[in-house]
Amino acid sequence: MDGAVAERLGERLVDEAMLVEQRQPLETGTGHGHLEVVAAACPVVHTQLLRVRKRFAEEGFETFDGHAAMVRPGAYPVAMEEIGLFPLGIVLLPTERVPLHIFEPRYKELIGECLEEDGDFGLLYADEDGVREVGTRAVVTDVLERFDDGRLNVVVEGGDRFQVAELTRGRSYLTALIEPVEDDPGGVEAETAARAAGSFRALAALAEADAEEVDESSPQLSFELAAQVELAPDAKQRLLELRSEEQRLELLAQLLDAVRATLIATRELNERAKQNGSRLSG
């Protein structure tokens, strides 16, 4: 991808040491290899250089069988909405943008309908432990490329969170009735927001990245900051499921501090390795 695409995706601070494990292709399951994730880890900030790297991940999930918590039959409000589902090996946070390469027929159909009807779909995190029931509504913001065989390169952006209430049938792709995930009542302490913002700025400075100005009063500050940093999917899912912005900010500050500490340690080890190499060559 070129620089223009990278700019649309926004800067993402990445600890290089953490990328090695996260960027490895995942084992394909026995079902359908339904998606390639193109640069799902998003742009890498490295000494003022913004690059988009490719990561290909394939996950196969036949159904939601074995995940009884995801199917809760019963009476639901009339306003409950049915949407198409897209289980992936990544977590999409609200406000976050990721590029996807869509190639399996059922998901070409899903994304095609979203484009035609200006609609959205539900992205759920799925791994070897199963499919999570809390996900993010996603809308296609850019169509980067269309191929003759119907494949698409698109950019999607995370919207509101949702929880699966009941799986439905009738389409080639997975569908479900969903209900919104809302935060519990309660505000955010200014000190908590300031700490999370400070951890983000410290990591940005260490990575020598030009981070955007942080609005500490934003009601989605935790998601806005986390969307710019490469975090492990499990950690992002924890943020997604928390129903308190105060708790999300507290957790995010810990995660950002851990990334910063790892980056410092990695650089120190690299520096020692260079020095040892110089001594040996001398």
ZALUM-653432 format. One line per field, with one value per residue (C-alpha): residue in one letter; y, x, z. Coordinates in nm, 3 decimals, always signed. Last residue first. Example, Ala and Ser with C-alpha at 12.3 -4.5 7.8 and 13.67 -1.06 7.14 Angstrom:
% residues 2
type [S  A]
v [-0.106  -0.450]
u [+1.367  +1.230]
w [+0.714  +0.780]
This chain:
% residues 282
type [G  S  L  R  S  G  N  Q  K  A  R  E  N  L  E  R  T  A  I  L  T  A  R  V  A  D  L  L  Q  A  L  L  E  L  R  Q  E  E  S  R  L  E  L  L  R  Q  K  A  D  P  A  L  E  V  Q  A  A  L  E  F  S  L  Q  P  S  S  E  D  V  E  E  A  D  A  E  A  L  A  A  L  A  R  F  S  G  A  A  R  A  A  T  E  A  E  V  G  G  P  D  D  E  V  P  E  I  L  A  T  L  Y  S  R  G  R  T  L  E  A  V  Q  F  R  D  G  G  E  V  V  V  N  L  R  G  D  D  F  R  E  L  V  D  T  V  V  A  R  T  G  V  E  R  V  G  D  E  D  A  Y  L  L  G  F  D  G  D  E  E  L  C  E  G  I  L  E  K  Y  R  P  E  F  I  H  L  P  V  R  E  T  P  L  L  V  I  G  L  P  F  L  G  I  E  E  M  A  V  P  Y  A  G  P  R  V  M  A  A  H  G  D  F  T  E  F  G  E  E  A  F  R  K  R  V  R  L  L  Q  T  H  V  V  P  C  A  A  A  V  V  E  L  H  G  H  G  T  G  T  E  L  P  Q  R  Q  E  V  L  M  A  E  D  V  L  R  E  G  L  R  E  A  V  A  G  D  M]
v [-0.594  -0.806  -0.955  -0.617  -0.469  -0.763  -0.719  -0.352  -0.430  -0.696  -0.454  -0.198  -0.456  -0.560  -0.198  -0.141  -0.443  -0.337  +0.010  -0.134  -0.377  -0.097  +0.114  -0.176  -0.237  +0.131  +0.123  -0.182  -0.036  +0.292  +0.097  -0.090  +0.231  +0.393  +0.095  +0.095  +0.462  +0.410  +0.145  -0.133  -0.346  -0.581  -0.386  -0.326  -0.697  -0.769  -0.534  -0.722  -1.055  -0.918  -0.811  -0.437  -0.226  +0.134  +0.397  +0.233  +0.213  +0.593  +0.648  +0.351  +0.479  +0.837  +0.743  +1.004  +1.260  +1.494  +1.401  +1.521  +1.397  +1.581  +1.340  +1.147  +1.243  +0.932  +0.910  +0.567  +0.690  +1.007  +0.813  +0.582  +0.878  +1.046  +0.733  +0.692  +1.059  +1.018  +0.720  +0.915  +1.226  +1.026  +0.868  +1.201  +1.361  +1.095  +0.941  +0.940  +0.680  +0.490  +0.155  +0.167  +0.047  -0.267  -0.264  -0.571  -0.812  -1.055  -1.270  -1.351  -1.577  -1.571  -1.761  -1.624  -1.785  -1.837  -1.647  -1.649  -1.495  -1.216  -1.132  -0.828  -0.493  -0.218  +0.097  +0.191  +0.045  +0.158  -0.060  -0.017  -0.225  -0.447  -0.644  -0.974  -0.992  -1.198  -0.889  -0.727  -0.412  -0.194  +0.053  +0.069  +0.312  +0.371  +0.027  +0.020  -0.201  -0.274  -0.403  -0.728  -0.893  -1.263  -1.393  -1.678  -1.982  -2.071  -2.128  -1.770  -1.549  -1.177  -1.058  -0.799  -0.705  -0.558  -0.213  -0.050  +0.193  -0.030  -0.110  -0.105  -0.318  -0.557  -0.599  -0.654  -0.941  -1.094  -1.076  -1.233  -1.534  -1.566  -1.574  -1.304  -0.993  -0.817  -0.600  -0.266  -0.156  +0.158  +0.211  +0.456  +0.178  -0.114  -0.395  -0.717  -0.958  -1.328  -1.276  -1.365  -1.156  -1.131  -1.001  -0.794  -0.841  -0.563  -0.570  -0.289  -0.527  -0.610  -0.971  -1.272  -1.587  -1.774  -1.686  -1.813  -1.677  -1.832  -2.171  -2.148  -2.510  -2.453  -2.100  -2.232  -2.365  -2.142  -2.113  -1.840  -1.713  -1.437  -1.255  -0.966  -0.702  -0.405  -0.042  +0.200  +0.525  +0.641  +0.892  +0.652  +0.344  +0.386  +0.076  +0.115  -0.142  -0.477  -0.589  -0.514  -0.716  -0.957  -1.250  -1.382  -1.682  -1.976  -2.192  -2.482  -2.712  -2.429  -2.242  -2.198  -1.834  -1.645  -1.485  -1.113  -1.134  -1.331  -1.104  -0.787  -0.769  -0.703  -0.424  -0.232  -0.049  +0.294  +0.329  +0.629  +0.680  +0.452  +0.732  +0.823  +0.468  +0.470  +0.788  +0.644  +0.352  +0.000]
u [+3.777  +3.501  +3.422  +3.419  +3.190  +2.952  +2.931  +2.847  +2.579  +2.427  +2.427  +2.240  +1.986  +1.929  +1.881  +1.638  +1.436  +1.424  +1.300  +1.036  +0.921  +0.890  +0.690  +0.458  +0.405  +0.332  +0.078  -0.094  -0.108  -0.248  -0.503  -0.625  -0.687  -0.847  -1.077  -1.173  -1.274  -1.453  -1.665  -1.846  -1.540  -1.594  -1.397  -1.103  -1.080  -1.104  -0.812  -0.601  -0.689  -0.606  -0.253  -0.196  -0.053  -0.121  -0.328  -0.666  -0.582  -0.578  -0.917  -1.067  -0.967  -1.064  -1.418  -1.599  -1.340  -1.231  -0.862  -0.853  -0.512  -0.332  -0.221  +0.101  +0.412  +0.612  +0.961  +0.878  +0.988  +0.784  +0.476  +0.514  +0.538  +0.240  +0.029  +0.125  +0.039  -0.300  -0.373  -0.263  -0.458  -0.777  -0.737  -0.657  -0.967  -1.181  -1.427  -1.802  -2.050  -2.345  -2.259  -2.130  -2.348  -2.332  -2.607  -2.821  -2.779  -2.993  -2.760  -2.631  -2.359  -2.297  -2.484  -2.810  -3.120  -3.037  -3.032  -2.804  -2.942  -2.836  -2.492  -2.350  -2.277  -2.017  -2.066  -1.845  -1.521  -1.392  -1.337  -1.087  -1.140  -0.952  -1.212  -1.244  -1.518  -1.331  -1.239  -1.075  -1.187  -0.934  -0.913  -1.279  -1.288  -1.507  -1.664  -1.863  -1.800  -2.015  -1.795  -1.800  -1.913  -2.006  -1.654  -1.593  -1.396  -1.086  -0.879  -0.947  -1.243  -1.297  -1.633  -1.699  -2.062  -2.177  -2.266  -2.497  -2.470  -2.718  -2.498  -2.172  -2.309  -2.458  -2.120  -1.952  -2.187  -2.174  -1.793  -1.817  -2.012  -1.793  -1.457  -1.215  -1.223  -0.890  -0.915  -0.768  -0.812  -0.956  -1.022  -1.289  -1.456  -1.215  -1.172  -1.032  -0.850  -0.870  -1.199  -1.569  -1.780  -2.144  -2.438  -2.694  -3.031  -3.156  -3.351  -3.609  -3.895  -3.736  -3.637  -3.832  -3.629  -3.335  -2.986  -2.733  -2.383  -2.342  -2.383  -2.049  -2.002  -2.144  -2.082  -2.042  -1.774  -1.493  -1.177  -0.919  -0.666  -0.422  -0.204  +0.002  +0.128  +0.325  +0.223  +0.504  +0.535  +0.893  +0.958  +1.200  +0.979  +0.602  +0.432  +0.106  -0.167  -0.151  -0.421  -0.186  -0.405  -0.625  -0.706  -1.047  -1.274  -1.044  -1.350  -1.392  -1.119  -0.921  -0.634  -0.341  -0.257  -0.006  +0.264  +0.216  +0.140  +0.451  +0.702  +0.505  +0.569  +0.940  +0.868  +0.662  +0.412  +0.257  -0.018  -0.052  -0.368  -0.540  -0.594  -0.226  -0.125  -0.347  -0.180  +0.162  +0.114  +0.000]
w [+1.659  +1.508  +1.848  +2.020  +1.755  +1.782  +2.156  +2.108  +1.852  +2.077  +2.368  +2.159  +2.049  +2.409  +2.514  +2.229  +2.329  +2.693  +2.600  +2.369  +2.636  +2.891  +2.644  +2.565  +2.938  +2.999  +2.717  +2.862  +3.214  +3.083  +2.879  +3.186  +3.379  +3.075  +3.024  +3.392  +3.382  +3.051  +3.222  +3.040  +2.969  +2.675  +2.415  +2.645  +2.720  +2.347  +2.285  +2.538  +2.379  +2.033  +2.138  +2.113  +1.833  +1.927  +1.748  +1.809  +2.181  +2.206  +2.039  +2.222  +2.565  +2.480  +2.381  +2.594  +2.479  +2.759  +2.732  +2.372  +2.260  +1.980  +1.711  +1.752  +1.556  +1.630  +1.777  +1.919  +2.263  +2.217  +2.113  +2.413  +2.650  +2.483  +2.527  +2.891  +2.949  +2.783  +3.008  +3.317  +3.218  +3.167  +3.510  +3.675  +3.523  +3.688  +3.445  +3.492  +3.603  +3.464  +3.303  +2.948  +2.664  +2.454  +2.192  +2.122  +1.836  +1.639  +1.437  +1.090  +0.956  +0.582  +0.311  +0.448  +0.597  +0.960  +1.289  +1.592  +1.909  +2.142  +2.007  +2.185  +2.023  +2.022  +1.819  +1.525  +1.393  +1.056  +0.751  +0.469  +0.157  -0.085  -0.275  -0.458  -0.719  -0.980  -1.183  -0.880  -0.700  -0.518  -0.233  -0.144  +0.144  +0.450  +0.484  +0.807  +1.108  +1.413  +1.690  +1.885  +2.205  +2.173  +2.126  +1.883  +1.992  +2.190  +1.874  +1.772  +1.680  +1.737  +1.607  +1.334  +1.286  +0.957  +0.825  +0.576  +0.286  +0.101  -0.198  -0.001  +0.282  +0.026  -0.142  +0.195  +0.273  -0.075  -0.087  +0.257  +0.132  -0.178  +0.006  -0.115  +0.099  +0.156  +0.465  +0.568  +0.932  +1.089  +1.461  +1.583  +1.793  +1.828  +1.577  +1.719  +1.487  +1.403  +1.227  +1.261  +1.016  +1.112  +0.913  +1.100  +1.268  +1.494  +1.819  +1.814  +1.886  +2.218  +2.267  +2.393  +2.439  +2.299  +2.429  +2.180  +2.233  +2.573  +2.410  +2.237  +2.136  +1.792  +1.666  +1.316  +1.082  +1.198  +0.991  +1.044  +0.793  +0.865  +0.616  +0.742  +0.509  +0.622  +0.596  +0.651  +0.838  +0.883  +1.164  +1.331  +1.292  +1.316  +1.180  +0.991  +1.043  +1.226  +0.988  +0.701  +0.467  +0.655  +0.432  +0.494  +0.485  +0.518  +0.555  +0.791  +0.915  +1.064  +0.902  +1.136  +1.193  +0.982  +1.199  +1.258  +1.629  +1.720  +1.554  +1.617  +1.990  +1.950  +1.701  +1.956  +1.744  +1.751  +1.497  +1.273  +1.075  +0.828  +0.582  +0.606  +0.525  +0.219  +0.097  +0.169  -0.066  +0.000]
